[in-house]
């Protein structure tokens, strides 16, 4: 039951209604009024629902955009990784080609020394053979020197960065007395240490 203007009935209104319509009609009217109030949502509630619905739609749109951005970023990362893998493969192929070419050049130069060996072995007398061996040694030493090989000096004091002491003997402290095996360096790297005998002063000091 509603009055004009939509206002709910007060006790005075209910009393007057009962006098003219009876209790049953009164209860029916009150039930209808309660039902209408429940079915008719408040305007503030509608506004809040619309606001929440709009916010939810905005969040869904933002989520879709973030997913699209993430997918694009992932695809870009995959392309970069693929390009880098291809670059490494090209670099490895180029390195292999350089090594092959270097090996070819090295072998071709060594073939000259092999020819010298064959000539020395075909010598008919010992003098000719000896001369052939000397020539091979000279050619090989020259070839290695041209490729950066240098003999480690042993005409001074013992240096652990260059020499390996295999024995000691009486002599000036730290002086190299004998070379068992020559050492060599290639560029600035020692590839074989000189094996030497080192002097040790056994005299006791005053």
C-alpha positions as YAML, in Angstrom:
chain: A
units: angstrom
residues:
- id: 1
  name: UNK
  ca: [0.00, 0.00, 0.00]
- id: 2
  name: UNK
  ca: [1.37, 3.42, -0.95]
- id: 3
  name: UNK
  ca: [0.02, 6.93, -0.47]
- id: 4
  name: UNK
  ca: [0.21, 9.69, -3.03]
- id: 5
  name: UNK
  ca: [3.78, 10.93, -3.48]
- id: 6
  name: UNK
  ca: [5.15, 7.42, -2.71]
- id: 7
  name: UNK
  ca: [5.33, 8.00, 1.07]
- id: 8
  name: UNK
  ca: [4.90, 4.93, 3.33]
- id: 9
  name: UNK
  ca: [1.71, 4.89, 5.49]
- id: 10
  name: UNK
  ca: [1.91, 5.89, 9.16]
- id: 11
  name: UNK
  ca: [-0.30, 4.65, 12.03]
- id: 12
  name: UNK
  ca: [-3.00, 7.26, 11.37]
- id: 13
  name: UNK
  ca: [-3.24, 6.27, 7.73]
- id: 14
  name: UNK
  ca: [-3.45, 2.58, 8.67]
- id: 15
  name: UNK
  ca: [-6.26, 3.26, 11.15]
- id: 16
  name: UNK
  ca: [-8.31, 5.17, 8.57]
- id: 17
  name: UNK
  ca: [-7.72, 2.46, 5.96]
- id: 18
  name: UNK
  ca: [-8.93, -0.24, 8.35]
- id: 19
  name: UNK
  ca: [-12.16, 1.64, 9.05]
- id: 20
  name: UNK
  ca: [-13.11, 1.76, 5.37]
- id: 21
  name: UNK
  ca: [-11.59, -1.48, 4.00]
- id: 22
  name: UNK
  ca: [-11.08, -3.94, 6.87]
- id: 23
  name: UNK
  ca: [-8.08, -5.83, 8.23]
- id: 24
  name: UNK
  ca: [-7.67, -8.26, 5.29]
- id: 25
  name: UNK
  ca: [-7.42, -5.48, 2.75]
- id: 26
  name: UNK
  ca: [-5.08, -3.66, 5.05]
- id: 27
  name: UNK
  ca: [-2.70, -6.65, 5.29]
- id: 28
  name: UNK
  ca: [-2.85, -7.14, 1.53]
- id: 29
  name: UNK
  ca: [-1.99, -3.51, 0.96]
- id: 30
  name: UNK
  ca: [0.93, -3.65, 3.36]
- id: 31
  name: UNK
  ca: [2.25, -6.83, 1.68]
- id: 32
  name: UNK
  ca: [2.05, -5.19, -1.73]
- id: 33
  name: UNK
  ca: [3.85, -2.13, -0.42]
- id: 34
  name: UNK
  ca: [6.64, -4.26, 1.04]
- id: 35
  name: UNK
  ca: [6.90, -6.24, -2.17]
- id: 36
  name: UNK
  ca: [7.10, -3.05, -4.24]
- id: 37
  name: UNK
  ca: [9.82, -1.70, -1.98]
- id: 38
  name: UNK
  ca: [11.84, -4.91, -2.36]
- id: 39
  name: UNK
  ca: [11.42, -5.03, -6.13]
- id: 40
  name: UNK
  ca: [12.26, -1.40, -6.69]
- id: 41
  name: UNK
  ca: [16.01, -0.91, -6.14]
- id: 42
  name: UNK
  ca: [17.29, 2.25, -4.66]
- id: 43
  name: UNK
  ca: [18.72, 4.76, -7.16]
- id: 44
  name: UNK
  ca: [21.99, 4.90, -5.23]
- id: 45
  name: UNK
  ca: [22.38, 1.13, -5.50]
- id: 46
  name: UNK
  ca: [21.81, 1.29, -9.26]
- id: 47
  name: UNK
  ca: [24.49, 3.94, -9.63]
- id: 48
  name: UNK
  ca: [26.94, 1.88, -7.59]
- id: 49
  name: UNK
  ca: [26.25, -1.23, -9.67]
- id: 50
  name: UNK
  ca: [26.77, 0.70, -12.88]
- id: 51
  name: UNK
  ca: [30.01, 2.14, -11.53]
- id: 52
  name: UNK
  ca: [31.30, -1.32, -10.57]
- id: 53
  name: UNK
  ca: [30.27, -2.73, -13.95]
- id: 54
  name: UNK
  ca: [32.06, 0.07, -15.76]
- id: 55
  name: UNK
  ca: [35.19, -0.39, -13.64]
- id: 56
  name: UNK
  ca: [35.15, -4.12, -14.33]
- id: 57
  name: UNK
  ca: [34.92, -3.51, -18.08]
- id: 58
  name: UNK
  ca: [37.85, -1.09, -17.88]
- id: 59
  name: UNK
  ca: [39.92, -3.63, -15.98]
- id: 60
  name: UNK
  ca: [39.13, -6.31, -18.55]
- id: 61
  name: UNK
  ca: [40.20, -3.97, -21.35]
- id: 62
  name: UNK
  ca: [43.45, -3.15, -19.53]
- id: 63
  name: UNK
  ca: [44.11, -6.85, -18.96]
- id: 64
  name: UNK
  ca: [43.59, -7.57, -22.66]
- id: 65
  name: UNK
  ca: [46.00, -4.76, -23.57]
- id: 66
  name: UNK
  ca: [48.63, -6.04, -21.11]
- id: 67
  name: UNK
  ca: [48.31, -9.53, -22.50]
- id: 68
  name: UNK
  ca: [48.75, -8.26, -26.04]
- id: 69
  name: UNK
  ca: [51.80, -6.21, -24.97]
- id: 70
  name: UNK
  ca: [53.32, -9.22, -23.19]
- id: 71
  name: UNK
  ca: [52.80, -11.41, -26.22]
- id: 72
  name: UNK
  ca: [54.43, -8.85, -28.50]
- id: 73
  name: UNK
  ca: [57.37, -8.54, -26.12]
- id: 74
  name: UNK
  ca: [57.73, -12.34, -25.99]
- id: 75
  name: UNK
  ca: [57.65, -12.58, -29.77]
- id: 76
  name: UNK
  ca: [60.32, -9.85, -30.03]
- id: 77
  name: UNK
  ca: [62.51, -11.67, -27.49]
- id: 78
  name: UNK
  ca: [62.18, -14.89, -29.48]
- id: 79
  name: UNK
  ca: [63.21, -13.09, -32.68]
- id: 80
  name: UNK
  ca: [66.23, -11.56, -30.95]
- id: 81
  name: UNK
  ca: [67.25, -14.96, -29.58]
- id: 82
  name: UNK
  ca: [66.89, -16.55, -33.02]
- id: 83
  name: UNK
  ca: [68.97, -13.76, -34.62]
- id: 84
  name: UNK
  ca: [71.67, -14.18, -31.95]
- id: 85
  name: UNK
  ca: [71.77, -17.96, -32.47]
- id: 86
  name: UNK
  ca: [72.14, -17.45, -36.21]
- id: 87
  name: UNK
  ca: [74.92, -14.92, -35.58]
- id: 88
  name: UNK
  ca: [76.82, -17.37, -33.39]
- id: 89
  name: UNK
  ca: [76.49, -20.07, -36.04]
- id: 90
  name: UNK
  ca: [77.81, -17.71, -38.73]
- id: 91
  name: UNK
  ca: [80.71, -16.70, -36.50]
- id: 92
  name: UNK
  ca: [81.56, -20.33, -35.79]
- id: 93
  name: UNK
  ca: [81.47, -21.18, -39.49]
- id: 94
  name: UNK
  ca: [83.72, -18.19, -40.22]
- id: 95
  name: UNK
  ca: [86.14, -19.22, -37.47]
- id: 96
  name: UNK
  ca: [86.25, -22.78, -38.79]
- id: 97
  name: UNK
  ca: [86.98, -21.43, -42.27]
- id: 98
  name: UNK
  ca: [89.81, -19.23, -40.97]
- id: 99
  name: UNK
  ca: [91.34, -22.18, -39.08]
- id: 100
  name: UNK
  ca: [91.10, -24.38, -42.18]
- id: 101
  name: UNK
  ca: [92.82, -21.75, -44.30]
- id: 102
  name: UNK
  ca: [95.55, -21.29, -41.68]
- id: 103
  name: UNK
  ca: [96.09, -25.04, -41.52]
- id: 104
  name: UNK
  ca: [96.32, -25.21, -45.31]
- id: 105
  name: UNK
  ca: [98.98, -22.50, -45.36]
- id: 106
  name: UNK
  ca: [100.92, -24.18, -42.56]
- id: 107
  name: UNK
  ca: [100.89, -27.58, -44.24]
- id: 108
  name: UNK
  ca: [101.99, -26.08, -47.57]
- id: 109
  name: UNK
  ca: [104.97, -24.45, -45.90]
- id: 110
  name: UNK
  ca: [105.88, -27.67, -44.11]
- id: 111
  name: UNK
  ca: [105.83, -29.52, -47.41]
- id: 112
  name: UNK
  ca: [108.99, -27.62, -48.35]
- id: 113
  name: UNK
  ca: [110.75, -29.10, -45.33]
- id: 114
  name: UNK
  ca: [109.41, -32.54, -46.25]
- id: 115
  name: UNK
  ca: [110.98, -32.11, -49.67]
- id: 116
  name: UNK
  ca: [114.31, -31.30, -47.96]
- id: 117
  name: UNK
  ca: [114.06, -34.50, -45.91]
- id: 118
  name: UNK
  ca: [113.45, -36.56, -49.03]
- id: 119
  name: UNK
  ca: [116.47, -35.01, -50.76]
- id: 120
  name: UNK
  ca: [118.65, -35.65, -47.70]
- id: 121
  name: UNK
  ca: [117.55, -39.29, -47.50]
- id: 122
  name: UNK
  ca: [118.35, -39.80, -51.16]
- id: 123
  name: UNK
  ca: [121.94, -38.60, -50.65]
- id: 124
  name: UNK
  ca: [124.60, -41.08, -51.81]
- id: 125
  name: UNK
  ca: [127.26, -40.30, -49.19]
- id: 126
  name: UNK
  ca: [127.35, -39.20, -45.56]
- id: 127
  name: UNK
  ca: [128.73, -35.75, -46.34]
- id: 128
  name: UNK
  ca: [125.88, -34.93, -48.67]
- id: 129
  name: UNK
  ca: [123.41, -36.37, -46.15]
- id: 130
  name: UNK
  ca: [124.86, -34.24, -43.35]
- id: 131
  name: UNK
  ca: [124.60, -31.12, -45.47]
- id: 132
  name: UNK
  ca: [121.00, -31.99, -46.25]
- id: 133
  name: UNK
  ca: [120.14, -32.36, -42.55]
- id: 134
  name: UNK
  ca: [121.79, -29.01, -41.78]
- id: 135
  name: UNK
  ca: [119.72, -27.40, -44.49]
- id: 136
  name: UNK
  ca: [116.52, -28.92, -43.11]
- id: 137
  name: UNK
  ca: [117.36, -27.63, -39.64]
- id: 138
  name: UNK
  ca: [118.04, -24.15, -40.98]
- id: 139
  name: UNK
  ca: [114.82, -24.06, -43.02]
- id: 140
  name: UNK
  ca: [112.72, -25.35, -40.13]
- id: 141
  name: UNK
  ca: [114.20, -22.84, -37.67]
- id: 142
  name: UNK
  ca: [113.59, -20.03, -40.13]
- id: 143
  name: UNK
  ca: [110.02, -21.20, -40.73]
- id: 144
  name: UNK
  ca: [109.22, -21.30, -36.98]
- id: 145
  name: UNK
  ca: [110.84, -17.91, -36.42]
- id: 146
  name: UNK
  ca: [108.70, -16.40, -39.16]
- id: 147
  name: UNK
  ca: [105.65, -17.66, -37.27]
- id: 148
  name: UNK
  ca: [106.66, -15.96, -34.03]
- id: 149
  name: UNK
  ca: [108.62, -18.72, -32.29]
- id: 150
  name: UNK
  ca: [111.52, -17.53, -30.14]
- id: 151
  name: UNK
  ca: [114.04, -19.43, -28.06]
- id: 152
  name: UNK
  ca: [113.90, -18.70, -24.33]
- id: 153
  name: UNK
  ca: [117.25, -17.12, -23.28]
- id: 154
  name: UNK
  ca: [119.32, -19.18, -20.83]
- id: 155
  name: UNK
  ca: [122.53, -17.14, -20.64]
- id: 156
  name: UNK
  ca: [121.69, -15.41, -17.39]
- id: 157
  name: UNK
  ca: [120.08, -16.06, -14.03]
- id: 158
  name: UNK
  ca: [117.32, -18.53, -13.34]
- id: 159
  name: UNK
  ca: [113.81, -17.09, -13.89]
- id: 160
  name: UNK
  ca: [110.89, -19.28, -12.79]
- id: 161
  name: UNK
  ca: [108.69, -17.49, -15.35]
- id: 162
  name: UNK
  ca: [110.93, -18.86, -18.13]
- id: 163
  name: UNK
  ca: [112.87, -21.80, -16.74]
- id: 164
  name: UNK
  ca: [112.25, -25.07, -14.96]
- id: 165
  name: UNK
  ca: [114.99, -26.21, -12.58]
- id: 166
  name: UNK
  ca: [115.70, -29.92, -12.86]
- id: 167
  name: UNK
  ca: [118.90, -29.90, -10.83]
- id: 168
  name: UNK
  ca: [121.36, -27.81, -8.83]
- id: 169
  name: UNK
  ca: [125.12, -27.67, -8.78]
- id: 170
  name: UNK
  ca: [128.01, -25.79, -7.28]
- id: 171
  name: UNK
  ca: [128.25, -22.34, -8.72]
- id: 172
  name: UNK
  ca: [127.07, -18.79, -8.44]
- id: 173
  name: UNK
  ca: [123.71, -18.62, -6.69]
- id: 174
  name: UNK
  ca: [120.87, -18.63, -9.24]
- id: 175
  name: UNK
  ca: [123.08, -18.87, -12.28]
- id: 176
  name: UNK
  ca: [122.09, -21.27, -15.07]
- id: 177
  name: UNK
  ca: [124.86, -23.85, -15.31]
- id: 178
  name: UNK
  ca: [123.48, -26.23, -17.94]
- id: 179
  name: UNK
  ca: [120.53, -26.47, -20.33]
- id: 180
  name: UNK
  ca: [118.92, -29.89, -20.55]
- id: 181
  name: UNK
  ca: [116.21, -28.82, -23.00]
- id: 182
  name: UNK
  ca: [115.62, -25.53, -24.77]
- id: 183
  name: UNK
  ca: [112.48, -23.56, -24.08]
- id: 184
  name: UNK
  ca: [110.43, -21.55, -26.54]
- id: 185
  name: UNK
  ca: [107.92, -18.70, -26.52]
- id: 186
  name: UNK
  ca: [105.29, -17.90, -29.11]
- id: 187
  name: UNK
  ca: [104.52, -14.21, -29.11]
- id: 188
  name: UNK
  ca: [104.33, -13.21, -25.44]
- id: 189
  name: UNK
  ca: [103.47, -16.72, -24.22]
- id: 190
  name: UNK
  ca: [105.94, -19.36, -23.06]
- id: 191
  name: UNK
  ca: [104.86, -22.61, -24.70]
- id: 192
  name: UNK
  ca: [107.75, -24.66, -23.30]
- id: 193
  name: UNK
  ca: [109.96, -23.81, -20.32]
- id: 194
  name: UNK
  ca: [113.71, -24.32, -20.55]
- id: 195
  name: UNK
  ca: [114.83, -27.25, -18.42]
- id: 196
  name: UNK
  ca: [118.04, -26.23, -16.71]
- id: 197
  name: UNK
  ca: [120.54, -26.90, -13.97]
- id: 198
  name: UNK
  ca: [120.90, -24.02, -11.50]
- id: 199
  name: UNK
  ca: [123.94, -22.97, -9.46]
- id: 200
  name: UNK
  ca: [123.82, -22.99, -5.66]
- id: 201
  name: UNK
  ca: [126.46, -21.43, -3.44]
- id: 202
  name: UNK
  ca: [127.19, -23.97, -0.71]
- id: 203
  name: UNK
  ca: [129.70, -21.76, 1.14]
- id: 204
  name: UNK
  ca: [128.43, -20.59, 4.53]
- id: 205
  name: UNK
  ca: [128.43, -16.88, 5.19]
- id: 206
  name: UNK
  ca: [130.55, -15.31, 7.93]
...
